[in-house]
Amino acid sequence: EEAVASTGSSLLAGMMLGQVVGGVLGDTFLGPLGALRLVMALQIVASIGSACISVHNSEFYVDLATWRFILGIGAGGVYPLAAVLSAEQGKEEQNNHHGGSDEEELGKQVHRVVLTFSTQGLGFVTVPILAVILFSSTDDLNFIWRFMLGFGCVPGLLLMLLQRKMYRQQHRNHEPVPLSEEEENEEEINNNDEELDVT
């Protein structure tokens, strides 16, 4: 029973740590976008890892708790980074489009942040619906719990694909692509080198 309880609480412990880690990483050279990609990759790997644990291992619950803890770090890291990116996107749009009052722009910014976090409700609804479908389709409990845990990688994969699609679209249209802080620093250094070569 203690092993089962530790497995359940490891995810919450990881999420608490992940919120701190995610906020700190967002202030480093990675920037908010780079840090978000890192924690999402961590979430994807941990979801797949927790679904691939051997049930014949004597340390099954320890392994599962470890993977769930890592998953919690990734999931918790998304919280502050998603909020920052949503708010910063609103500021970028406000700088690019000077029309509209400050209250309107602030309302759009708040709406974007609220919309970002409202997707949690979609996840809370999706999980029990998926469980009902699986239980009504098969009696293989081993497959069900592995599929449920592994399904946690889907949101991260979708986010990665959407970011890649957005990057290609903006690159095709010759529009400025959002860069991480590290990429912006490299671009600034390259621009300075080019100016020195010209002079």
VOZARO-994659 format. One record per atom (N, C-alpha, C): y, z, x; atom name. Coordinates in Angstrom, 1 decimal, m for minus. Layout:
REM VOZARO-994659
[[Y; Z; X]; CA];
...
REM end
This chain:
REM VOZARO-994659
[[m1.2; 0.0; 0.8]; N];
[[0.0; 0.0; 0.0]; CA];
[[1.3; 0.0; 0.9]; C];
[[1.2; 0.7; 2.0]; N];
[[2.4; 0.7; 2.9]; CA];
[[2.6; m0.7; 3.4]; C];
[[1.6; m1.4; 3.8]; N];
[[1.7; m2.7; 4.3]; CA];
[[2.3; m3.7; 3.3]; C];
[[1.8; m3.5; 2.1]; N];
[[2.4; m4.4; 1.0]; CA];
[[3.9; m4.1; 0.8]; C];
[[4.2; m2.8; 0.8]; N];
[[5.6; m2.4; 0.6]; CA];
[[6.5; m2.9; 1.7]; C];
[[6.0; m2.8; 3.0]; N];
[[6.8; m3.3; 4.1]; CA];
[[7.0; m4.8; 4.1]; C];
[[6.0; m5.5; 3.5]; N];
[[6.1; m7.0; 3.4]; CA];
[[7.2; m7.3; 2.4]; C];
[[7.3; m6.6; 1.3]; N];
[[8.3; m6.8; 0.3]; CA];
[[9.7; m6.5; 0.8]; C];
[[9.8; m5.4; 1.5]; N];
[[11.1; m4.9; 2.0]; CA];
[[11.6; m5.6; 3.2]; C];
[[10.7; m6.3; 3.9]; N];
[[11.1; m7.0; 5.2]; CA];
[[12.1; m8.1; 4.9]; C];
[[11.9; m8.8; 3.8]; N];
[[12.8; m9.9; 3.4]; CA];
[[14.3; m9.3; 3.2]; C];
[[14.4; m8.2; 2.5]; N];
[[15.7; m7.6; 2.2]; CA];
[[16.3; m7.1; 3.5]; C];
[[15.5; m6.5; 4.4]; N];
[[16.1; m6.1; 5.6]; CA];
[[16.6; m7.2; 6.5]; C];
[[15.8; m8.3; 6.5]; N];
[[16.2; m9.5; 7.2]; CA];
[[17.5; m10.1; 6.6]; C];
[[17.7; m10.1; 5.3]; N];
[[18.9; m10.6; 4.7]; CA];
[[20.1; m9.8; 5.0]; C];
[[20.0; m8.5; 5.1]; N];
[[21.1; m7.7; 5.5]; CA];
[[21.5; m8.0; 6.9]; C];
[[20.5; m8.1; 7.8]; N];
[[20.8; m8.4; 9.2]; CA];
[[21.4; m9.9; 9.3]; C];
[[20.8; m10.8; 8.5]; N];
[[21.3; m12.2; 8.5]; CA];
[[22.7; m12.4; 8.1]; C];
[[23.2; m11.6; 7.2]; N];
[[24.6; m11.7; 6.8]; CA];
[[25.5; m11.3; 7.9]; C];
[[25.1; m10.3; 8.7]; N];
[[26.0; m10.0; 9.9]; CA];
[[25.8; m11.1; 11.0]; C];
[[24.6; m11.5; 11.2]; N];
[[24.4; m12.5; 12.3]; CA];
[[25.0; m13.8; 11.9]; C];
[[24.9; m14.2; 10.6]; N];
[[25.6; m15.5; 10.2]; CA];
[[27.1; m15.4; 10.4]; C];
[[27.7; m14.3; 10.0]; N];
[[29.1; m14.2; 10.2]; CA];
[[29.6; m14.3; 11.7]; C];
[[28.8; m13.6; 12.5]; N];
[[29.1; m13.6; 14.0]; CA];
[[28.9; m15.0; 14.6]; C];
[[27.8; m15.7; 14.2]; N];
[[27.5; m17.0; 14.7]; CA];
[[28.6; m18.0; 14.3]; C];
[[29.2; m17.8; 13.1]; N];
[[30.2; m18.7; 12.6]; CA];
[[31.5; m18.6; 13.4]; C];
[[31.7; m17.5; 14.1]; N];
[[32.9; m17.3; 14.9]; CA];
[[32.6; m17.7; 16.4]; C];
[[31.4; m18.2; 16.7]; N];
[[31.1; m18.6; 18.1]; CA];
[[31.4; m20.1; 18.3]; C];
[[30.9; m20.6; 19.4]; N];
[[31.1; m22.1; 19.7]; CA];
[[30.4; m23.0; 18.6]; C];
[[29.4; m22.4; 17.9]; N];
[[28.7; m23.2; 16.9]; CA];
[[29.6; m23.6; 15.8]; C];
[[30.5; m22.7; 15.4]; N];
[[31.4; m22.9; 14.2]; CA];
[[30.6; m22.7; 13.0]; C];
[[31.2; m22.6; 11.8]; N];
[[30.5; m22.3; 10.5]; CA];
[[29.5; m23.4; 10.2]; C];
[[29.8; m24.7; 10.4]; N];
[[28.8; m25.7; 10.1]; CA];
[[27.6; m25.7; 11.0]; C];
[[27.8; m25.5; 12.3]; N];
[[26.7; m25.5; 13.2]; CA];
[[25.8; m24.2; 13.0]; C];
[[26.5; m23.1; 12.7]; N];
[[25.8; m21.9; 12.4]; CA];
[[25.0; m22.0; 11.1]; C];
[[25.5; m22.7; 10.1]; N];
[[24.8; m22.9; 8.9]; CA];
[[23.5; m23.8; 9.1]; C];
[[23.7; m24.8; 9.9]; N];
[[22.5; m25.6; 10.2]; CA];
[[21.4; m24.8; 10.9]; C];
[[21.9; m23.9; 11.8]; N];
[[20.9; m23.0; 12.5]; CA];
[[20.2; m22.1; 11.6]; C];
[[20.9; m21.4; 10.7]; N];
[[20.2; m20.4; 9.9]; CA];
[[19.3; m21.2; 8.8]; C];
[[19.7; m22.4; 8.4]; N];
[[18.9; m23.1; 7.5]; CA];
[[17.6; m23.6; 8.2]; C];
[[17.7; m24.0; 9.4]; N];
[[16.5; m24.4; 10.2]; CA];
[[15.6; m23.2; 10.3]; C];
[[16.2; m22.0; 10.6]; N];
[[15.4; m20.8; 10.7]; CA];
[[14.7; m20.5; 9.4]; C];
[[15.4; m20.7; 8.3]; N];
[[14.8; m20.5; 6.9]; CA];
[[13.6; m21.5; 6.7]; C];
[[13.8; m22.7; 7.1]; N];
[[12.8; m23.7; 6.9]; CA];
[[11.5; m23.4; 7.7]; C];
[[11.7; m23.0; 8.9]; N];
[[10.5; m22.7; 9.8]; CA];
[[9.8; m21.5; 9.3]; C];
[[10.6; m20.4; 8.9]; N];
[[10.0; m19.2; 8.4]; CA];
[[9.2; m19.4; 7.1]; C];
[[9.7; m20.2; 6.2]; N];
[[9.1; m20.5; 5.0]; CA];
[[7.7; m21.1; 5.2]; C];
[[7.7; m22.1; 6.1]; N];
[[6.5; m22.8; 6.4]; CA];
[[5.5; m21.9; 7.2]; C];
[[6.1; m21.1; 8.1]; N];
[[5.2; m20.2; 8.8]; CA];
[[4.6; m19.1; 8.0]; C];
[[5.3; m18.6; 7.0]; N];
[[4.7; m17.6; 6.1]; CA];
[[3.6; m18.2; 5.2]; C];
[[3.7; m19.5; 4.9]; N];
[[2.7; m20.1; 4.1]; CA];
[[1.5; m20.5; 4.9]; C];
[[1.5; m20.5; 6.2]; N];
[[0.4; m20.9; 7.0]; CA];
[[m0.3; m19.8; 7.7]; C];
[[m0.1; m18.6; 7.2]; N];
[[m0.8; m17.4; 7.9]; CA];
[[m2.3; m17.4; 7.5]; C];
[[m3.1; m17.0; 8.4]; N];
[[m4.5; m16.9; 8.1]; CA];
[[m4.8; m15.6; 7.4]; C];
[[m5.6; m15.7; 6.3]; N];
[[m5.9; m14.5; 5.5]; CA];
[[m7.0; m13.7; 6.2]; C];
[[m7.7; m14.3; 7.2]; N];
[[m8.8; m13.7; 7.9]; CA];
[[m8.3; m12.8; 9.1]; C];
[[m7.0; m12.9; 9.3]; N];
[[m6.4; m12.1; 10.4]; CA];
[[m6.3; m10.7; 10.0]; C];
[[m6.7; m9.7; 10.9]; N];
[[m6.6; m8.3; 10.5]; CA];
[[m5.1; m7.9; 10.4]; C];
[[m4.2; m8.6; 11.1]; N];
[[m2.8; m8.3; 11.0]; CA];
[[m2.1; m9.1; 10.0]; C];
[[m2.7; m9.5; 8.9]; N];
[[m2.2; m10.4; 8.0]; CA];
[[m0.8; m9.9; 7.4]; C];
[[m0.8; m8.7; 7.0]; N];
[[0.5; m8.2; 6.4]; CA];
[[1.6; m8.0; 7.4]; C];
[[1.2; m7.7; 8.7]; N];
[[2.2; m7.6; 9.8]; CA];
[[2.8; m9.0; 10.0]; C];
[[1.9; m10.0; 10.1]; N];
[[2.4; m11.4; 10.3]; CA];
[[3.3; m11.9; 9.2]; C];
[[2.8; m11.6; 7.9]; N];
[[3.6; m12.0; 6.8]; CA];
[[5.0; m11.3; 6.7]; C];
[[5.0; m10.0; 7.0]; N];
[[6.2; m9.3; 7.0]; CA];
[[7.2; m9.8; 8.1]; C];
[[6.6; m10.2; 9.3]; N];
[[7.4; m10.8; 10.3]; CA];
[[8.1; m12.1; 9.9]; C];
[[7.3; m13.0; 9.3]; N];
[[7.8; m14.2; 8.9]; CA];
[[8.8; m14.0; 7.8]; C];
[[8.6; m13.1; 6.9]; N];
[[9.5; m12.9; 5.8]; CA];
[[10.8; m12.3; 6.3]; C];
[[10.7; m11.5; 7.3]; N];
[[11.9; m10.9; 8.0]; CA];
[[12.8; m12.0; 8.6]; C];
[[12.1; m12.9; 9.3]; N];
[[12.8; m14.1; 9.9]; CA];
[[13.5; m14.9; 8.8]; C];
[[12.7; m15.1; 7.7]; N];
[[13.2; m15.9; 6.5]; CA];
[[14.4; m15.2; 6.0]; C];
[[14.4; m13.8; 5.9]; N];
[[15.5; m13.1; 5.4]; CA];
[[16.8; m13.3; 6.2]; C];
[[16.6; m13.3; 7.5]; N];
[[17.7; m13.6; 8.4]; CA];
[[18.4; m14.9; 8.1]; C];
[[17.5; m15.9; 8.0]; N];
[[18.0; m17.3; 7.7]; CA];
[[18.7; m17.3; 6.3]; C];
[[18.1; m16.7; 5.3]; N];
[[18.7; m16.7; 4.0]; CA];
[[20.0; m15.9; 3.9]; C];
[[20.0; m14.7; 4.6]; N];
[[21.2; m13.9; 4.6]; CA];
[[22.3; m14.5; 5.3]; C];
[[22.0; m15.3; 6.4]; N];
[[23.1; m16.0; 7.1]; CA];
[[23.8; m17.0; 6.3]; C];
[[23.1; m17.6; 5.3]; N];
[[23.8; m18.6; 4.5]; CA];
[[24.9; m18.0; 3.7]; C];
[[24.9; m16.8; 3.3]; N];
[[25.9; m16.2; 2.4]; CA];
[[27.3; m16.3; 3.0]; C];
[[27.6; m15.7; 4.1]; N];
[[29.0; m15.8; 4.6]; CA];
[[29.4; m17.2; 5.0]; C];
[[28.4; m17.9; 5.6]; N];
[[28.8; m19.3; 6.1]; CA];
[[29.1; m20.2; 4.9]; C];
[[28.3; m20.1; 3.9]; N];
[[28.5; m21.0; 2.7]; CA];
[[29.9; m20.7; 2.1]; C];
[[30.2; m19.4; 2.0]; N];
[[31.5; m19.0; 1.5]; CA];
[[32.7; m19.6; 2.3]; C];
[[32.5; m19.4; 3.7]; N];
[[33.6; m19.9; 4.6]; CA];
[[33.8; m21.4; 4.5]; C];
[[32.7; m22.1; 4.5]; N];
[[32.7; m23.6; 4.5]; CA];
[[33.3; m24.1; 3.1]; C];
[[33.0; m23.4; 2.0]; N];
[[33.5; m23.8; 0.7]; CA];
[[35.0; m23.6; 0.7]; C];
[[35.5; m22.4; 1.2]; N];
[[36.9; m22.1; 1.3]; CA];
[[37.6; m23.1; 2.2]; C];
[[37.1; m23.4; 3.4]; N];
[[37.7; m24.2; 4.4]; CA];
[[37.8; m25.6; 3.9]; C];
[[36.8; m26.1; 3.1]; N];
[[36.9; m27.4; 2.6]; CA];
[[38.1; m27.6; 1.6]; C];
[[38.3; m26.5; 0.9]; N];
[[39.5; m26.5; 0.0]; CA];
[[40.8; m26.6; 0.7]; C];
[[40.8; m25.9; 1.9]; N];
[[42.1; m26.0; 2.7]; CA];
[[42.2; m27.4; 3.3]; C];
[[41.1; m28.0; 3.7]; N];
[[41.2; m29.3; 4.3]; CA];
[[41.7; m30.3; 3.3]; C];
[[41.2; m30.2; 2.1]; N];
[[41.6; m31.1; 1.0]; CA];
[[43.1; m30.9; 0.7]; C];
[[43.5; m29.6; 0.7]; N];
[[44.9; m29.3; 0.4]; CA];
[[45.8; m29.9; 1.5]; C];
[[45.4; m29.9; 2.8]; N];
[[46.2; m30.5; 3.9]; CA];
[[46.2; m32.0; 3.8]; C];
[[45.1; m32.6; 3.4]; N];
[[45.0; m34.1; 3.3]; CA];
[[45.8; m34.6; 2.1]; C];
[[45.8; m33.9; 1.0]; N];
[[46.4; m34.3; m0.3]; CA];
[[47.5; m33.2; m0.6]; C];
[[48.7; m33.6; m0.3]; N];
[[49.8; m32.6; m0.3]; CA];
[[50.3; m32.4; m1.8]; C];
[[49.8; m33.2; m2.7]; N];
[[50.2; m33.1; m4.1]; CA];
[[49.6; m31.9; m4.8]; C];
[[50.2; m31.4; m5.8]; N];
[[49.6; m30.3; m6.6]; CA];
[[50.2; m28.9; m6.1]; C];
[[50.2; m28.0; m7.0]; N];
[[50.8; m26.7; m6.7]; CA];
[[49.8; m25.8; m5.9]; C];
[[50.3; m24.8; m5.3]; N];
[[49.4; m23.9; m4.5]; CA];
[[48.4; m23.2; m5.5]; C];
[[48.9; m22.9; m6.7]; N];
[[47.9; m22.2; m7.7]; CA];
[[46.8; m23.1; m8.1]; C];
[[47.1; m24.4; m8.2]; N];
[[46.0; m25.4; m8.6]; CA];
[[45.0; m25.5; m7.4]; C];
[[45.5; m25.6; m6.2]; N];
[[44.7; m25.7; m5.1]; CA];
[[43.8; m24.4; m4.9]; C];
[[44.5; m23.3; m5.1]; N];
[[43.7; m22.0; m5.0]; CA];
[[42.6; m21.9; m6.1]; C];
[[43.0; m22.4; m7.3]; N];
[[42.0; m22.4; m8.4]; CA];
[[40.8; m23.3; m8.0]; C];
[[41.0; m24.5; m7.4]; N];
[[40.0; m25.4; m7.0]; CA];
[[39.1; m24.7; m5.9]; C];
[[39.8; m24.0; m5.0]; N];
[[39.1; m23.4; m3.9]; CA];
[[38.2; m22.3; m4.4]; C];
[[38.7; m21.5; m5.3]; N];
[[37.8; m20.4; m5.9]; CA];
[[36.7; m21.0; m6.7]; C];
[[37.0; m22.1; m7.5]; N];
[[35.9; m22.7; m8.3]; CA];
[[34.8; m23.2; m7.4]; C];
[[35.2; m23.8; m6.2]; N];
[[34.2; m24.3; m5.3]; CA];
[[33.3; m23.2; m4.7]; C];
[[33.9; m22.1; m4.4]; N];
[[33.1; m20.9; m3.9]; CA];
[[32.2; m20.4; m4.9]; C];
[[32.7; m20.2; m6.2]; N];
[[31.9; m19.7; m7.3]; CA];
[[30.7; m20.7; m7.5]; C];
[[31.0; m22.0; m7.5]; N];
[[30.0; m23.0; m7.8]; CA];
[[28.9; m22.9; m6.7]; C];
[[29.3; m22.6; m5.5]; N];
[[28.3; m22.5; m4.4]; CA];
[[27.3; m21.4; m4.6]; C];
[[27.9; m20.2; m5.0]; N];
[[27.0; m19.1; m5.2]; CA];
[[26.3; m19.1; m6.5]; C];
[[26.7; m19.9; m7.4]; N];
[[26.0; m20.0; m8.7]; CA];
[[24.7; m20.7; m8.6]; C];
[[24.5; m21.4; m7.5]; N];
[[23.2; m22.0; m7.4]; CA];
[[22.0; m21.0; m7.1]; C];
[[22.4; m19.8; m6.8]; N];
[[21.4; m18.7; m6.7]; CA];
[[20.7; m18.6; m8.1]; C];
[[21.4; m18.6; m9.2]; N];
[[20.8; m18.5; m10.5]; CA];
[[19.8; m19.6; m10.7]; C];
[[20.1; m20.8; m10.2]; N];
[[19.2; m21.9; m10.4]; CA];
[[17.9; m21.6; m9.6]; C];
[[18.0; m21.0; m8.5]; N];
[[16.8; m20.6; m7.7]; CA];
[[16.0; m19.5; m8.4]; C];
[[16.7; m18.6; m9.0]; N];
[[16.0; m17.5; m9.7]; CA];
[[15.3; m18.0; m10.9]; C];
[[15.8; m19.1; m11.5]; N];
[[15.1; m19.6; m12.7]; CA];
[[13.9; m20.5; m12.3]; C];
[[14.1; m21.3; m11.2]; N];
[[13.1; m22.2; m10.7]; CA];
[[11.8; m21.6; m10.3]; C];
[[11.9; m20.4; m9.6]; N];
[[10.7; m19.8; m9.1]; CA];
[[9.7; m19.4; m10.2]; C];
[[10.1; m18.6; m11.2]; N];
[[9.1; m18.3; m12.3]; CA];
[[8.6; m19.5; m13.0]; C];
[[9.5; m20.5; m13.2]; N];
[[9.0; m21.7; m13.9]; CA];
[[7.9; m22.4; m13.1]; C];
[[8.2; m22.5; m11.8]; N];
[[7.2; m23.1; m10.9]; CA];
[[5.9; m22.3; m10.9]; C];
[[6.0; m21.0; m10.9]; N];
[[4.8; m20.1; m10.9]; CA];
[[4.0; m20.3; m12.2]; C];
[[4.7; m20.4; m13.3]; N];
[[3.9; m20.7; m14.6]; CA];
[[3.2; m22.0; m14.5]; C];
[[3.9; m23.0; m14.0]; N];
[[3.2; m24.4; m13.9]; CA];
[[2.0; m24.3; m13.0]; C];
[[2.1; m23.6; m11.9]; N];
[[1.0; m23.5; m10.9]; CA];
[[m0.2; m22.7; m11.5]; C];
[[0.1; m21.6; m12.2]; N];
[[m1.0; m20.8; m12.7]; CA];
[[m1.7; m21.5; m13.9]; C];
[[m0.9; m22.4; m14.6]; N];
[[m1.5; m23.1; m15.7]; CA];
[[m2.3; m24.4; m15.2]; C];
[[m2.1; m24.7; m13.9]; N];
[[m2.7; m25.9; m13.4]; CA];
[[m3.9; m25.7; m12.6]; C];
[[m4.0; m24.5; m11.9]; N];
[[m5.1; m24.2; m11.0]; CA];
[[m5.4; m22.7; m11.0]; C];
[[m6.6; m22.4; m10.6]; N];
[[m7.0; m21.0; m10.5]; CA];
[[m7.1; m20.6; m9.0]; C];
[[m6.8; m21.5; m8.1]; N];
[[m6.8; m21.3; m6.7]; CA];
[[m5.6; m20.4; m6.3]; C];
[[m5.8; m19.1; m6.3]; N];
[[m4.7; m18.2; m5.9]; CA];
[[m4.3; m18.4; m4.5]; C];
[[m5.2; m18.7; m3.6]; N];
[[m4.8; m19.0; m2.2]; CA];
[[m3.8; m20.1; m2.1]; C];
[[m4.0; m21.2; m2.9]; N];
[[m3.1; m22.3; m2.9]; CA];
[[m1.8; m21.9; m3.5]; C];
[[m1.8; m21.1; m4.6]; N];
[[m0.6; m20.8; m5.3]; CA];
[[0.4; m20.0; m4.4]; C];
[[m0.1; m18.9; m3.8]; N];
[[0.8; m18.1; m3.0]; CA];
[[1.3; m18.8; m1.8]; C];
[[0.5; m19.7; m1.2]; N];
[[0.9; m20.5; m0.1]; CA];
[[2.0; m21.5; m0.5]; C];
[[1.8; m22.1; m1.6]; N];
[[2.7; m23.1; m2.1]; CA];
[[4.0; m22.5; m2.5]; C];
[[4.0; m21.3; m3.1]; N];
[[5.2; m20.6; m3.5]; CA];
[[6.0; m20.2; m2.3]; C];
[[5.4; m19.7; m1.2]; N];
[[6.1; m19.3; 0.0]; CA];
[[6.6; m20.5; 0.7]; C];
[[5.8; m21.5; 0.8]; N];
[[6.2; m22.8; 1.5]; CA];
[[7.3; m23.5; 0.8]; C];
[[7.4; m23.4; m0.5]; N];
[[8.4; m24.1; m1.3]; CA];
[[9.8; m23.6; m1.0]; C];
[[9.9; m22.4; m0.3]; N];
[[11.2; m21.9; 0.1]; CA];
[[11.9; m22.8; 1.1]; C];
[[11.2; m23.7; 1.8]; N];
[[11.8; m24.6; 2.7]; CA];
[[12.5; m25.7; 2.1]; C];
[[12.3; m26.0; 0.8]; N];
[[12.8; m27.2; 0.1]; CA];
[[14.4; m27.1; 0.0]; C];
[[15.0; m26.0; m0.4]; N];
[[16.5; m26.0; m0.4]; CA];
[[17.1; m26.4; 0.9]; C];
[[16.5; m25.8; 2.0]; N];
[[17.1; m26.1; 3.3]; CA];
[[16.9; m27.6; 3.7]; C];
[[15.7; m28.1; 3.4]; N];
[[15.5; m29.5; 3.7]; CA];
[[16.4; m30.4; 2.9]; C];
[[16.7; m30.1; 1.6]; N];
[[17.6; m30.9; 0.8]; CA];
[[19.0; m30.8; 1.4]; C];
[[19.4; m29.6; 1.8]; N];
[[20.8; m29.5; 2.4]; CA];
[[20.9; m30.3; 3.6]; C];
[[19.9; m30.3; 4.5]; N];
[[19.9; m31.1; 5.7]; CA];
[[20.0; m32.6; 5.4]; C];
[[19.3; m33.0; 4.4]; N];
[[19.3; m34.4; 4.0]; CA];
[[20.6; m34.8; 3.4]; C];
[[21.2; m33.9; 2.6]; N];
[[22.5; m34.2; 2.0]; CA];
[[23.6; m34.3; 3.1]; C];
[[23.5; m33.4; 4.0]; N];
[[24.5; m33.4; 5.1]; CA];
[[24.4; m34.7; 5.9]; C];
[[23.2; m35.1; 6.2]; N];
[[22.9; m36.3; 7.0]; CA];
[[23.4; m37.6; 6.2]; C];
[[23.2; m37.6; 4.9]; N];
[[23.6; m38.7; 4.1]; CA];
[[25.2; m38.7; 4.0]; C];
[[25.8; m37.5; 3.9]; N];
[[27.3; m37.5; 3.9]; CA];
[[27.8; m38.0; 5.2]; C];
[[27.2; m37.6; 6.3]; N];
[[27.6; m38.0; 7.6]; CA];
[[27.6; m39.5; 7.8]; C];
[[26.5; m40.1; 7.3]; N];
[[26.3; m41.6; 7.4]; CA];
[[27.4; m42.3; 6.5]; C];
[[27.6; m41.8; 5.3]; N];
[[28.5; m42.4; 4.4]; CA];
[[29.9; m42.4; 5.0]; C];
[[30.3; m41.2; 5.5]; N];
[[31.7; m41.1; 6.0]; CA];
[[31.8; m41.9; 7.3]; C];
[[30.8; m42.0; 8.1]; N];
[[30.8; m42.8; 9.3]; CA];
[[30.9; m44.3; 8.9]; C];
[[30.2; m44.7; 7.9]; N];
[[30.2; m46.1; 7.4]; CA];
[[31.6; m46.5; 6.9]; C];
[[32.2; m45.5; 6.2]; N];
[[33.6; m45.8; 5.6]; CA];
[[34.7; m45.5; 6.6]; C];
[[34.3; m45.1; 7.9]; N];
[[35.3; m44.8; 8.9]; CA];
[[36.2; m43.7; 8.5]; C];
[[35.7; m42.7; 7.8]; N];
[[36.4; m41.5; 7.4]; CA];
[[36.1; m40.4; 8.4]; C];
[[37.0; m39.5; 8.6]; N];
[[36.8; m38.4; 9.5]; CA];
[[35.6; m37.5; 9.1]; C];
[[34.7; m37.2; 10.0]; N];
[[33.5; m36.5; 9.7]; CA];
[[33.7; m35.0; 10.1]; C];
[[33.4; m34.1; 9.2]; N];
[[33.5; m32.7; 9.6]; CA];
[[32.7; m32.3; 10.8]; C];
[[33.3; m31.7; 11.8]; N];
[[32.7; m31.4; 13.1]; CA];
[[32.6; m29.9; 13.2]; C];
[[31.6; m29.5; 14.0]; N];
[[31.5; m28.1; 14.3]; CA];
[[32.6; m27.8; 15.4]; C];
[[32.8; m26.5; 15.6]; N];
[[33.9; m26.1; 16.6]; CA];
[[33.5; m26.7; 18.0]; C];
[[32.3; m26.7; 18.4]; N];
[[31.9; m27.2; 19.7]; CA];
[[32.1; m28.7; 19.8]; C];
[[31.8; m29.4; 18.7]; N];
[[32.0; m30.9; 18.7]; CA];
[[33.5; m31.2; 18.8]; C];
[[34.4; m30.4; 18.1]; N];
[[35.8; m30.6; 18.1]; CA];
[[36.3; m30.3; 19.5]; C];
[[35.8; m29.3; 20.2]; N];
[[36.3; m29.0; 21.6]; CA];
[[35.9; m30.1; 22.5]; C];
[[34.7; m30.7; 22.4]; N];
[[34.3; m31.8; 23.2]; CA];
[[35.1; m33.0; 22.9]; C];
[[35.4; m33.3; 21.7]; N];
[[36.3; m34.4; 21.3]; CA];
[[37.7; m34.3; 21.9]; C];
[[38.2; m33.1; 21.9]; N];
[[39.5; m32.8; 22.5]; CA];
[[39.5; m33.0; 24.0]; C];
[[38.5; m32.6; 24.6]; N];
[[38.3; m32.7; 26.1]; CA];
[[38.3; m34.2; 26.4]; C];
[[37.5; m35.0; 25.7]; N];
[[37.4; m36.4; 25.9]; CA];
[[38.7; m37.1; 25.7]; C];
[[39.4; m36.7; 24.7]; N];
[[40.8; m37.3; 24.5]; CA];
[[41.7; m37.0; 25.6]; C];
[[41.7; m35.8; 26.1]; N];
[[42.5; m35.4; 27.2]; CA];
[[42.2; m36.2; 28.5]; C];
[[40.9; m36.4; 28.7]; N];
[[40.4; m37.2; 29.9]; CA];
[[40.9; m38.7; 29.8]; C];
[[40.8; m39.2; 28.5]; N];
[[41.3; m40.6; 28.3]; CA];
[[42.8; m40.7; 28.6]; C];
[[43.6; m39.7; 28.2]; N];
[[45.0; m39.7; 28.4]; CA];
[[45.3; m39.6; 29.9]; C];
[[44.6; m38.8; 30.6]; N];
[[44.8; m38.7; 32.1]; CA];
[[44.4; m40.0; 32.8]; C];
[[43.4; m40.7; 32.3]; N];
[[43.0; m42.0; 32.9]; CA];
[[44.1; m43.1; 32.7]; C];
[[44.7; m43.0; 31.5]; N];
[[45.7; m44.0; 31.2]; CA];
[[47.0; m43.8; 32.0]; C];
[[47.4; m42.5; 32.2]; N];
[[48.5; m42.2; 33.0]; CA];
[[48.2; m42.4; 34.5]; C];
REM end
